[in-house]
Amino acid sequence: MTRLNVLLLVALIFSSLYLVRVSHESRSLFAELDRARTEERLLDSEHERLRSEKQSQATPLRVEKTARDKLAMRSATPAVTQYVTYARAASVATGSER
């Protein structure tokens, strides 16, 4: 009977230690999951902020202003427009007109 009691005591100690280890691991994983969810919320809010900033930066007036200021582009006027007719375009493509 004494051997059985000792064997049961050893089994009880090992199962108690295993339970403590599993509980600790569970708490650690839950804390990690909570940190990941917090990071997800932060990244989602940053993504929304960047999306709205991109949308505000891509307005036609802002694009036109940037094209004029930084790229020195100008609007097309009849004075700087060259019209190409089909016959002339065909001859230029074939290389017959010089």
FIBA-816819 format. One record per residue (C-alpha): x, y, z. Coordinates in nm, 4 decimals, always signed. Layout:
REM FIBA-816819
[site [X,Y,Z]]
...
***
This chain:
REM FIBA-816819
[site [+0.0000,+0.0000,+0.0000]]
[site [+0.2870,+0.2384,+0.0765]]
[site [+0.4313,+0.1977,-0.2737]]
[site [+0.0958,+0.2840,-0.4244]]
[site [+0.0709,+0.5967,-0.2091]]
[site [+0.4227,+0.7080,-0.3092]]
[site [+0.3481,+0.6405,-0.6750]]
[site [+0.0237,+0.8396,-0.6523]]
[site [+0.2066,+1.1254,-0.4738]]
[site [+0.4710,+1.1400,-0.7472]]
[site [+0.2000,+1.1390,-1.0148]]
[site [+0.0156,+1.4161,-0.8301]]
[site [+0.3321,+1.6298,-0.8084]]
[site [+0.4110,+1.5832,-1.1787]]
[site [+0.0546,+1.6614,-1.2824]]
[site [+0.0543,+1.9720,-1.0580]]
[site [+0.3802,+2.0947,-1.2129]]
[site [+0.2440,+2.0273,-1.5606]]
[site [-0.0731,+2.2206,-1.4781]]
[site [+0.1313,+2.5197,-1.3574]]
[site [+0.3441,+2.5109,-1.6728]]
[site [+0.0397,+2.4904,-1.9020]]
[site [-0.1348,+2.7734,-1.7137]]
[site [+0.1736,+2.9936,-1.7446]]
[site [+0.2058,+2.9174,-2.1152]]
[site [-0.1637,+2.9930,-2.1657]]
[site [-0.1305,+3.3314,-1.9938]]
[site [+0.1781,+3.4132,-2.1985]]
[site [+0.0009,+3.3288,-2.5233]]
[site [-0.3023,+3.5339,-2.4216]]
[site [-0.0802,+3.8347,-2.3453]]
[site [+0.0932,+3.7944,-2.6821]]
[site [-0.2443,+3.7739,-2.8556]]
[site [-0.3558,+4.0922,-2.6801]]
[site [-0.0375,+4.2729,-2.7922]]
[site [-0.0927,+4.1533,-3.1492]]
[site [-0.4518,+4.2811,-3.1473]]
[site [-0.3365,+4.6178,-3.0139]]
[site [-0.0740,+4.6386,-3.2885]]
[site [-0.3387,+4.5441,-3.5450]]
[site [-0.5623,+4.8302,-3.4301]]
[site [-0.2695,+5.0735,-3.4490]]
[site [-0.1766,+4.9553,-3.7970]]
[site [-0.5377,+4.9809,-3.9142]]
[site [-0.5647,+5.3385,-3.7909]]
[site [-0.2308,+5.4259,-3.9548]]
[site [-0.3492,+5.2679,-4.2789]]
[site [-0.6706,+5.4715,-4.2736]]
[site [-0.4743,+5.7894,-4.2019]]
[site [-0.2357,+5.7217,-4.4900]]
[site [-0.5234,+5.6379,-4.7231]]
[site [-0.6996,+5.9667,-4.6479]]
[site [-0.3708,+6.1562,-4.6816]]
[site [-0.3098,+5.9925,-5.0190]]
[site [-0.6592,+6.0848,-5.1315]]
[site [-0.6102,+6.4472,-5.0287]]
[site [-0.2729,+6.4617,-5.2045]]
[site [-0.4122,+6.3287,-5.5322]]
[site [-0.6667,+6.6025,-5.5996]]
[site [-0.6552,+6.7346,-5.9575]]
[site [-0.5661,+7.0884,-5.8481]]
[site [-0.2757,+6.9690,-5.6359]]
[site [-0.1461,+6.7454,-5.9151]]
[site [-0.1671,+7.0340,-6.1620]]
[site [+0.0102,+7.2713,-5.9218]]
[site [+0.2870,+7.0168,-5.8627]]
[site [+0.3231,+6.9605,-6.2369]]
[site [+0.3582,+7.3336,-6.2960]]
[site [+0.5902,+7.4082,-6.0035]]
[site [+0.8185,+7.1073,-5.9800]]
[site [+0.8120,+6.9685,-6.3341]]
[site [+0.7758,+7.3026,-6.5167]]
[site [+0.4909,+7.1645,-6.7251]]
[site [+0.2434,+7.3942,-6.8975]]
[site [-0.1010,+7.3629,-7.0491]]
[site [-0.1326,+7.2709,-7.4135]]
[site [-0.2296,+7.5673,-7.6314]]
[site [-0.2885,+7.5812,-8.0044]]
[site [+0.0473,+7.7571,-8.0386]]
[site [+0.2394,+7.4563,-7.9063]]
[site [+0.0133,+7.1837,-8.0420]]
[site [+0.1202,+6.9859,-8.3467]]
[site [-0.1552,+6.8084,-8.5349]]
[site [-0.0680,+6.4901,-8.7172]]
[site [-0.2832,+6.3690,-9.0017]]
[site [-0.3205,+6.0046,-9.0876]]
[site [-0.1432,+6.0289,-9.4253]]
[site [+0.1551,+6.2081,-9.2782]]
[site [+0.1719,+5.9662,-8.9840]]
[site [+0.1740,+5.6686,-9.2224]]
[site [+0.4529,+5.8177,-9.4337]]
[site [+0.6611,+5.9012,-9.1247]]
[site [+0.6106,+5.5482,-8.9927]]
[site [+0.7312,+5.3966,-9.3186]]
[site [+1.0173,+5.6435,-9.3489]]
[site [+0.9215,+5.7790,-9.6933]]
[site [+0.8939,+6.1462,-9.5879]]
[site [+1.2019,+6.3362,-9.4846]]
***
